[in-house]
Amino acid sequence: MRIVVLGANGQVGSRVLNRLLQDYPPEQVVGCVRAERMAAMHGAAPSNSLLPFNPFTDNWEKLGKVDVLINCIGIIRETAGLDFTVAHGDLTARMLQHRAQIGNPKLIQLSALGADPGSASKFLSTKGQADQELLQYPGTVVLRPSIVCTPGTMLSRKLQGLQKLCRYMGGFLPFPDTTLQTKLQPVAVEDLTELVSRLCVLHDHPPMVEVGGSDVYTVRELLEMVPACKRILPFPQTIFDHLSPLLRKFFPGLPDKEQQLLLQQNNVADTVACEKILGRKMASTSGFWQRELA
């Protein structure tokens, strides 16, 4: 069996690659990284397990015969060189277009909990459109994790960044009132990578699996873990929307418009399917947040 990981240098992709290298013979696992980023992977994985490959520009024949293709590529913020449509939709289309060329592998896509073509969030709508396209084909599975607990993940960076605003405000934190009660169910990265590893060889599973941890937090509960935050001041969302562009100039740690949209909807998973695959309950993430925000 030959397993290929796209986006093997990312926050989640690098951990998926390391898990697969633990669970399978190293010669069966290949992590794809853009050529210009190979040097940054030095020491993170055996060099013979890495392949310089750009899925947007390279010839897919370079991958050779593949039995399982795992797509860990995704962006949480658009850049001048890569937008959500290309990173999510176009890449999925290329996977399907070149699937037969690389041996008709099983396709495992890491998406996002809440992915929906009709979402107001461009991140979630493009993820949802890509998933919808992929799931039309047999031999495909979409994993939809909630926030993945890796050091320096986007949410923890934003929460850490709020400390500057709290200190400037004397320990007070103005925050949109409509967001404070949003529920989030982060997942331990170890649970997610184990799921990916098991799905490589598992045949009896649903085509789409939601993934979340054992703990559900409100945004308020996470904010209360920020040491500098002494008191939260609920702020009308409409007023915050008008002030946020100005506030972000002085406090870049504040969520941007797209991230605000993500925080305005509950992100809670039905973990029955993933717990059945793992054969156990999902892990707690409370220790992670205490360490990240301390």
C-alpha atoms as a printed R data frame, in Angstrom:
    type eleno elety resid chain resno       x      y       z
1   ATOM     1    CA   MET     A     1   0.000  0.000   0.000
2   ATOM     2    CA   ARG     A     2   1.227  3.507  -0.845
3   ATOM     3    CA   ILE     A     3  -0.152  6.524   1.027
4   ATOM     4    CA   VAL     A     4   0.430 10.071  -0.228
5   ATOM     5    CA   VAL     A     5  -0.257 13.203   1.850
6   ATOM     6    CA   LEU     A     6  -0.852 16.570   0.164
7   ATOM     7    CA   GLY     A     7   0.103 19.557   2.316
8   ATOM     8    CA   ALA     A     8   2.500 17.542   4.470
9   ATOM     9    CA   ASN     A     9   4.200 20.693   5.808
10  ATOM    10    CA   GLY     A    10   1.045 22.302   7.227
11  ATOM    11    CA   GLN     A    11   0.022 22.501  10.883
12  ATOM    12    CA   VAL     A    12  -2.226 19.471  10.532
13  ATOM    13    CA   GLY     A    13  -0.635 17.828   7.488
14  ATOM    14    CA   SER     A    14   2.778 17.528   9.174
15  ATOM    15    CA   ARG     A    15   1.192 15.715  12.092
16  ATOM    16    CA   VAL     A    16  -0.811 13.432   9.802
17  ATOM    17    CA   LEU     A    17   2.424 12.515   8.029
18  ATOM    18    CA   ASN     A    18   4.224 11.761  11.304
19  ATOM    19    CA   ARG     A    19   1.332  9.584  12.496
20  ATOM    20    CA   LEU     A    20   1.331  7.583   9.264
21  ATOM    21    CA   LEU     A    21   5.108  7.105   9.505
22  ATOM    22    CA   GLN     A    22   4.536  5.606  12.961
23  ATOM    23    CA   ASP     A    23   1.697  3.320  11.885
24  ATOM    24    CA   TYR     A    24   2.934  2.109   8.484
25  ATOM    25    CA   PRO     A    25   6.293  1.090   6.988
26  ATOM    26    CA   PRO     A    26   8.078  4.360   6.060
27  ATOM    27    CA   GLU     A    27   8.514  3.260   2.458
28  ATOM    28    CA   GLN     A    28   4.713  3.217   2.093
29  ATOM    29    CA   VAL     A    29   4.214  6.857   3.155
30  ATOM    30    CA   VAL     A    30   4.997  9.963   1.088
31  ATOM    31    CA   GLY     A    31   4.506 13.565   2.147
32  ATOM    32    CA   CYS     A    32   4.150 16.136  -0.638
33  ATOM    33    CA   VAL     A    33   5.652 19.571  -0.081
34  ATOM    34    CA   ARG     A    34   6.228 22.443  -2.491
35  ATOM    35    CA   ALA     A    35   9.867 22.497  -3.592
36  ATOM    36    CA   GLU     A    36  10.526 25.913  -2.037
37  ATOM    37    CA   ARG     A    37   9.389 24.600   1.367
38  ATOM    38    CA   MET     A    38  11.407 21.381   1.426
39  ATOM    39    CA   ALA     A    39  14.254 22.952   3.407
40  ATOM    40    CA   ALA     A    40  11.871 23.920   6.221
41  ATOM    41    CA   MET     A    41  10.907 20.243   6.586
42  ATOM    42    CA   HIS     A    42  14.514 19.165   7.218
43  ATOM    43    CA   GLY     A    43  14.519 16.862  10.248
44  ATOM    44    CA   ALA     A    44  10.720 16.907  10.588
45  ATOM    45    CA   ALA     A    45  10.396 13.704   8.548
46  ATOM    46    CA   PRO     A    46  12.786 11.281   6.826
47  ATOM    47    CA   SER     A    47  13.992 12.850   3.576
48  ATOM    48    CA   ASN     A    48  13.054  9.739   1.590
49  ATOM    49    CA   SER     A    49   9.460 10.204   2.779
50  ATOM    50    CA   LEU     A    50   9.180 13.685   1.220
51  ATOM    51    CA   LEU     A    51   8.406 14.539  -2.381
52  ATOM    52    CA   PRO     A    52   8.602 18.050  -3.885
53  ATOM    53    CA   PHE     A    53   5.203 18.421  -5.535
54  ATOM    54    CA   ASN     A    54   2.901 21.355  -6.277
55  ATOM    55    CA   PRO     A    55  -0.594 19.990  -6.978
56  ATOM    56    CA   PHE     A    56  -1.580 23.189  -8.815
57  ATOM    57    CA   THR     A    57   1.273 23.233 -11.329
58  ATOM    58    CA   ASP     A    58   3.127 19.891 -11.401
59  ATOM    59    CA   ASN     A    59   2.398 16.816 -13.504
60  ATOM    60    CA   TRP     A    60   0.460 14.392 -11.329
61  ATOM    61    CA   GLU     A    61   2.263 11.428 -12.882
62  ATOM    62    CA   LYS     A    62   5.081 12.453 -10.566
63  ATOM    63    CA   LEU     A    63   3.126 10.842  -7.699
64  ATOM    64    CA   GLY     A    64   3.295  7.385  -9.276
65  ATOM    65    CA   LYS     A    65   0.854  4.648  -8.225
66  ATOM    66    CA   VAL     A    66  -1.141  5.742  -5.150
67  ATOM    67    CA   ASP     A    67  -3.509  3.644  -3.013
68  ATOM    68    CA   VAL     A    68  -4.633  6.368  -0.591
69  ATOM    69    CA   LEU     A    69  -4.435 10.112  -1.276
70  ATOM    70    CA   ILE     A    70  -4.956 12.383   1.734
71  ATOM    71    CA   ASN     A    71  -5.670 16.071   1.123
72  ATOM    72    CA   CYS     A    72  -4.549 18.211   4.070
73  ATOM    73    CA   ILE     A    73  -4.332 21.435   2.063
74  ATOM    74    CA   GLY     A    74  -6.542 24.264   3.223
75  ATOM    75    CA   ILE     A    75  -6.277 27.940   4.119
76  ATOM    76    CA   ILE     A    76  -8.003 29.916   6.856
77  ATOM    77    CA   ARG     A    77  -7.084 33.277   5.347
78  ATOM    78    CA   GLU     A    78  -6.843 34.338   1.699
79  ATOM    79    CA   THR     A    79  -3.623 35.786   0.298
80  ATOM    80    CA   ALA     A    80  -2.714 37.560  -2.932
81  ATOM    81    CA   GLY     A    81  -1.438 34.275  -4.329
82  ATOM    82    CA   LEU     A    82  -4.111 31.870  -3.075
83  ATOM    83    CA   ASP     A    83  -7.807 32.341  -2.420
84  ATOM    84    CA   PHE     A    84 -10.416 30.007  -0.905
85  ATOM    85    CA   THR     A    85 -11.871 28.950  -4.257
86  ATOM    86    CA   VAL     A    86  -8.518 27.789  -5.608
87  ATOM    87    CA   ALA     A    87  -7.244 26.232  -2.375
88  ATOM    88    CA   HIS     A    88 -10.434 24.270  -1.721
89  ATOM    89    CA   GLY     A    89 -12.536 23.882  -4.873
90  ATOM    90    CA   ASP     A    90  -9.919 23.888  -7.611
91  ATOM    91    CA   LEU     A    91  -7.652 21.476  -5.758
92  ATOM    92    CA   THR     A    92 -10.506 19.012  -5.209
93  ATOM    93    CA   ALA     A    93 -11.320 19.208  -8.919
94  ATOM    94    CA   ARG     A    94  -7.682 18.442  -9.772
95  ATOM    95    CA   MET     A    95  -7.665 15.439  -7.444
96  ATOM    96    CA   LEU     A    96 -10.682 14.012  -9.229
97  ATOM    97    CA   GLN     A    97  -9.365 14.936 -12.666
98  ATOM    98    CA   HIS     A    98  -6.067 13.093 -12.113
99  ATOM    99    CA   ARG     A    99  -7.388 10.261  -9.952
100 ATOM   100    CA   ALA     A   100  -7.333  7.593 -12.670
101 ATOM   101    CA   GLN     A   101  -3.856  8.727 -13.728
102 ATOM   102    CA   ILE     A   102  -2.419  7.828 -10.299
103 ATOM   103    CA   GLY     A   103  -4.216  4.487  -9.862
104 ATOM   104    CA   ASN     A   104  -7.732  5.436  -8.634
105 ATOM   105    CA   PRO     A   105  -6.743  5.812  -4.973
106 ATOM   106    CA   LYS     A   106  -9.081  6.163  -2.049
107 ATOM   107    CA   LEU     A   107  -9.461  9.917  -1.396
108 ATOM   108    CA   ILE     A   108  -9.490 11.273   2.162
109 ATOM   109    CA   GLN     A   109 -10.208 14.996   2.427
110 ATOM   110    CA   LEU     A   110  -9.702 17.057   5.577
111 ATOM   111    CA   SER     A   111 -12.445 19.654   5.465
112 ATOM   112    CA   ALA     A   112 -13.991 21.687   8.293
113 ATOM   113    CA   LEU     A   113 -16.918 21.265  10.656
114 ATOM   114    CA   GLY     A   114 -19.776 23.454   9.431
115 ATOM   115    CA   ALA     A   115 -18.705 23.303   5.770
116 ATOM   116    CA   ASP     A   116 -21.774 24.246   3.748
117 ATOM   117    CA   PRO     A   117 -22.108 25.570   0.179
118 ATOM   118    CA   GLY     A   118 -24.733 28.031   1.443
119 ATOM   119    CA   SER     A   119 -22.670 29.460   4.295
120 ATOM   120    CA   ALA     A   120 -22.108 33.220   4.538
121 ATOM   121    CA   SER     A   121 -18.479 32.391   5.298
122 ATOM   122    CA   LYS     A   122 -16.421 32.056   2.129
123 ATOM   123    CA   PHE     A   123 -14.118 29.630   3.941
124 ATOM   124    CA   LEU     A   124 -17.006 27.306   4.855
125 ATOM   125    CA   SER     A   125 -18.880 27.734   1.563
126 ATOM   126    CA   THR     A   126 -15.857 26.794  -0.583
127 ATOM   127    CA   LYS     A   127 -15.097 23.868   1.726
128 ATOM   128    CA   GLY     A   128 -18.723 22.741   1.421
129 ATOM   129    CA   GLN     A   129 -18.723 23.018  -2.370
130 ATOM   130    CA   ALA     A   130 -15.497 20.993  -2.591
131 ATOM   131    CA   ASP     A   131 -16.872 18.293  -0.282
132 ATOM   132    CA   GLN     A   132 -20.117 18.106  -2.234
133 ATOM   133    CA   GLU     A   133 -18.197 17.539  -5.462
134 ATOM   134    CA   LEU     A   134 -15.904 14.915  -3.950
135 ATOM   135    CA   LEU     A   135 -18.684 12.901  -2.310
136 ATOM   136    CA   GLN     A   136 -20.353 12.242  -5.657
137 ATOM   137    CA   TYR     A   137 -17.650  9.637  -6.298
138 ATOM   138    CA   PRO     A   138 -17.137  6.224  -4.645
139 ATOM   139    CA   GLY     A   139 -14.061  5.548  -2.560
140 ATOM   140    CA   THR     A   140 -14.029  9.002  -0.996
141 ATOM   141    CA   VAL     A   141 -14.362 10.170   2.599
142 ATOM   142    CA   VAL     A   142 -14.563 13.673   4.044
143 ATOM   143    CA   LEU     A   143 -13.393 14.358   7.589
144 ATOM   144    CA   ARG     A   144 -14.908 17.503   9.085
145 ATOM   145    CA   PRO     A   145 -12.990 18.421  12.234
146 ATOM   146    CA   SER     A   146 -13.794 21.271  14.546
147 ATOM   147    CA   ILE     A   147 -10.881 23.509  15.572
148 ATOM   148    CA   VAL     A   148  -7.801 21.275  15.693
149 ATOM   149    CA   CYS     A   149  -5.685 21.727  18.809
150 ATOM   150    CA   THR     A   150  -2.160 22.350  17.548
151 ATOM   151    CA   PRO     A   151   0.147 24.922  19.191
152 ATOM   152    CA   GLY     A   152  -0.288 28.296  17.528
153 ATOM   153    CA   THR     A   153  -3.538 27.432  15.782
154 ATOM   154    CA   MET     A   154  -5.551 30.398  14.520
155 ATOM   155    CA   LEU     A   155  -8.004 30.567  17.439
156 ATOM   156    CA   SER     A   156  -5.319 30.386  20.115
157 ATOM   157    CA   ARG     A   157  -3.318 33.107  18.312
158 ATOM   158    CA   LYS     A   158  -6.384 35.337  18.228
159 ATOM   159    CA   LEU     A   159  -7.111 34.705  21.914
160 ATOM   160    CA   GLN     A   160  -3.472 35.405  22.805
161 ATOM   161    CA   GLY     A   161  -3.581 38.570  20.699
162 ATOM   162    CA   LEU     A   162  -6.519 39.883  22.727
163 ATOM   163    CA   GLN     A   163  -4.241 40.209  25.748
164 ATOM   164    CA   LYS     A   164  -2.820 43.460  24.339
165 ATOM   165    CA   LEU     A   165  -6.313 44.956  24.088
166 ATOM   166    CA   CYS     A   166  -7.148 43.743  27.603
167 ATOM   167    CA   ARG     A   167  -4.040 45.378  29.054
168 ATOM   168    CA   TYR     A   168  -4.786 48.640  27.226
169 ATOM   169    CA   MET     A   169  -8.354 48.525  28.594
170 ATOM   170    CA   GLY     A   170  -7.245 47.827  32.163
171 ATOM   171    CA   GLY     A   171  -8.331 44.188  32.099
172 ATOM   172    CA   PHE     A   172 -11.675 44.863  30.394
173 ATOM   173    CA   LEU     A   173 -12.440 43.199  27.072
174 ATOM   174    CA   PRO     A   174 -15.224 44.563  24.824
175 ATOM   175    CA   PHE     A   175 -16.503 41.714  22.674
176 ATOM   176    CA   PRO     A   176 -19.499 41.229  20.348
177 ATOM   177    CA   ASP     A   177 -22.475 40.031  22.376
178 ATOM   178    CA   THR     A   178 -23.787 37.705  19.635
179 ATOM   179    CA   THR     A   179 -20.519 35.728  19.667
180 ATOM   180    CA   LEU     A   180 -20.030 35.116  23.389
181 ATOM   181    CA   GLN     A   181 -22.438 32.167  23.570
182 ATOM   182    CA   THR     A   182 -21.222 30.455  20.391
183 ATOM   183    CA   LYS     A   183 -20.309 26.838  21.170
184 ATOM   184    CA   LEU     A   184 -17.053 25.303  19.978
185 ATOM   185    CA   GLN     A   185 -15.906 21.679  20.247
186 ATOM   186    CA   PRO     A   186 -12.155 21.576  19.515
187 ATOM   187    CA   VAL     A   187 -10.498 18.227  18.758
188 ATOM   188    CA   ALA     A   188  -7.126 16.914  19.911
189 ATOM   189    CA   VAL     A   189  -4.756 16.607  16.948
190 ATOM   190    CA   GLU     A   190  -3.815 13.109  18.143
191 ATOM   191    CA   ASP     A   191  -7.425 11.960  17.749
192 ATOM   192    CA   LEU     A   192  -7.698 13.442  14.266
193 ATOM   193    CA   THR     A   193  -4.457 11.892  13.013
194 ATOM   194    CA   GLU     A   194  -5.438  8.492  14.411
195 ATOM   195    CA   LEU     A   195  -8.731  8.732  12.530
196 ATOM   196    CA   VAL     A   196  -6.918  9.496   9.284
197 ATOM   197    CA   SER     A   197  -4.559  6.575   9.839
198 ATOM   198    CA   ARG     A   198  -7.383  4.120  10.476
199 ATOM   199    CA   LEU     A   199  -9.406  5.324   7.503
200 ATOM   200    CA   CYS     A   200  -6.508  4.433   5.210
201 ATOM   201    CA   VAL     A   201  -7.304  0.731   5.677
202 ATOM   202    CA   LEU     A   202 -10.916  0.815   6.873
203 ATOM   203    CA   HIS     A   203 -13.605 -0.005   4.316
204 ATOM   204    CA   ASP     A   204 -16.789  0.125   6.404
205 ATOM   205    CA   HIS     A   205 -17.257  3.784   7.289
206 ATOM   206    CA   PRO     A   206 -19.630  6.635   6.361
207 ATOM   207    CA   PRO     A   207 -18.572  8.954   3.527
208 ATOM   208    CA   MET     A   208 -18.548 11.979   5.828
209 ATOM   209    CA   VAL     A   209 -17.338 11.990   9.446
210 ATOM   210    CA   GLU     A   210 -17.663 14.893  11.884
211 ATOM   211    CA   VAL     A   211 -14.836 15.194  14.407
212 ATOM   212    CA   GLY     A   212 -14.871 17.000  17.744
213 ATOM   213    CA   GLY     A   213 -13.388 16.552  21.201
214 ATOM   214    CA   SER     A   214 -15.137 15.586  24.416
215 ATOM   215    CA   ASP     A   215 -15.346 19.198  25.663
216 ATOM   216    CA   VAL     A   216 -17.664 21.936  24.408
217 ATOM   217    CA   TYR     A   217 -16.810 25.546  25.239
218 ATOM   218    CA   THR     A   218 -18.575 28.825  24.700
219 ATOM   219    CA   VAL     A   219 -16.450 31.658  23.309
220 ATOM   220    CA   ARG     A   220 -16.955 33.404  26.660
221 ATOM   221    CA   GLU     A   221 -15.443 30.427  28.504
222 ATOM   222    CA   LEU     A   222 -12.357 30.500  26.288
223 ATOM   223    CA   LEU     A   223 -11.995 34.268  26.704
224 ATOM   224    CA   GLU     A   224 -12.125 33.842  30.471
225 ATOM   225    CA   MET     A   225  -8.998 31.648  30.220
226 ATOM   226    CA   VAL     A   226  -6.985 34.598  28.845
227 ATOM   227    CA   PRO     A   227  -4.931 35.781  31.864
228 ATOM   228    CA   ALA     A   228  -5.136 39.506  31.070
229 ATOM   229    CA   CYS     A   229  -8.927 39.372  30.696
230 ATOM   230    CA   LYS     A   230 -10.500 40.367  34.007
231 ATOM   231    CA   ARG     A   231 -13.966 41.240  32.783
232 ATOM   232    CA   ILE     A   232 -15.804 40.803  29.481
233 ATOM   233    CA   LEU     A   233 -17.956 43.710  28.273
234 ATOM   234    CA   PRO     A   234 -20.664 42.499  25.844
235 ATOM   235    CA   PHE     A   235 -20.784 44.900  22.905
236 ATOM   236    CA   PRO     A   236 -23.617 45.195  20.310
237 ATOM   237    CA   GLN     A   237 -22.503 43.399  17.144
238 ATOM   238    CA   THR     A   238 -23.540 46.254  14.840
239 ATOM   239    CA   ILE     A   239 -21.391 48.769  16.702
240 ATOM   240    CA   PHE     A   240 -18.476 46.338  16.827
241 ATOM   241    CA   ASP     A   241 -18.751 45.821  13.048
242 ATOM   242    CA   HIS     A   242 -18.313 49.560  12.507
243 ATOM   243    CA   LEU     A   243 -15.400 49.893  14.926
244 ATOM   244    CA   SER     A   244 -13.515 46.671  14.177
245 ATOM   245    CA   PRO     A   245 -11.595 47.931  11.076
246 ATOM   246    CA   LEU     A   246 -10.178 50.775  13.176
247 ATOM   247    CA   LEU     A   247  -9.528 48.541  16.186
248 ATOM   248    CA   ARG     A   248  -7.648 45.991  14.055
249 ATOM   249    CA   LYS     A   249  -5.182 48.700  12.957
250 ATOM   250    CA   PHE     A   250  -4.071 49.074  16.566
251 ATOM   251    CA   PHE     A   251  -4.791 45.521  17.730
252 ATOM   252    CA   PRO     A   252  -4.069 43.071  14.886
253 ATOM   253    CA   GLY     A   253  -4.930 40.154  17.169
254 ATOM   254    CA   LEU     A   254  -8.639 40.889  16.810
255 ATOM   255    CA   PRO     A   255 -10.590 38.503  14.526
256 ATOM   256    CA   ASP     A   256 -11.080 39.779  10.971
257 ATOM   257    CA   LYS     A   257 -14.462 39.810   9.211
258 ATOM   258    CA   GLU     A   258 -14.203 36.210   7.972
259 ATOM   259    CA   GLN     A   259 -13.100 34.956  11.381
260 ATOM   260    CA   GLN     A   260 -15.955 36.846  13.037
261 ATOM   261    CA   LEU     A   261 -18.390 34.991  10.770
262 ATOM   262    CA   LEU     A   262 -16.876 31.676  11.849
263 ATOM   263    CA   LEU     A   263 -17.242 32.618  15.511
264 ATOM   264    CA   GLN     A   264 -20.895 33.566  15.094
265 ATOM   265    CA   GLN     A   265 -22.120 30.007  14.492
266 ATOM   266    CA   ASN     A   266 -21.992 26.965  16.729
267 ATOM   267    CA   ASN     A   267 -19.240 24.515  15.809
268 ATOM   268    CA   VAL     A   268 -20.393 21.316  17.524
269 ATOM   269    CA   ALA     A   269 -19.861 17.818  16.135
270 ATOM   270    CA   ASP     A   270 -21.819 14.582  16.189
271 ATOM   271    CA   THR     A   271 -18.964 12.334  17.323
272 ATOM   272    CA   VAL     A   272 -20.763  8.982  17.053
273 ATOM   273    CA   ALA     A   273 -19.069  7.988  13.782
274 ATOM   274    CA   CYS     A   274 -15.530  9.006  14.754
275 ATOM   275    CA   GLU     A   275 -15.831  7.335  18.167
276 ATOM   276    CA   LYS     A   276 -16.993  4.146  16.464
277 ATOM   277    CA   ILE     A   277 -13.932  4.211  14.196
278 ATOM   278    CA   LEU     A   278 -11.581  4.848  17.138
279 ATOM   279    CA   GLY     A   279 -13.389  2.445  19.466
280 ATOM   280    CA   ARG     A   280 -13.296  4.962  22.309
281 ATOM   281    CA   LYS     A   281 -14.450  8.363  23.492
282 ATOM   282    CA   MET     A   282 -12.789 11.491  22.158
283 ATOM   283    CA   ALA     A   283 -10.055 13.110  24.252
284 ATOM   284    CA   SER     A   284 -10.453 16.218  26.404
285 ATOM   285    CA   THR     A   285  -8.854 19.439  25.161
286 ATOM   286    CA   SER     A   286  -9.003 21.433  28.410
287 ATOM   287    CA   GLY     A   287  -5.297 20.925  29.144
288 ATOM   288    CA   PHE     A   288  -4.389 22.227  25.701
289 ATOM   289    CA   TRP     A   289  -6.268 25.513  26.180
290 ATOM   290    CA   GLN     A   290  -4.882 26.018  29.668
291 ATOM   291    CA   ARG     A   291  -1.331 25.625  28.315
292 ATOM   292    CA   GLU     A   292  -1.900 27.745  25.194
293 ATOM   293    CA   LEU     A   293  -3.543 30.661  26.970
294 ATOM   294    CA   ALA     A   294  -1.459 30.672  30.154
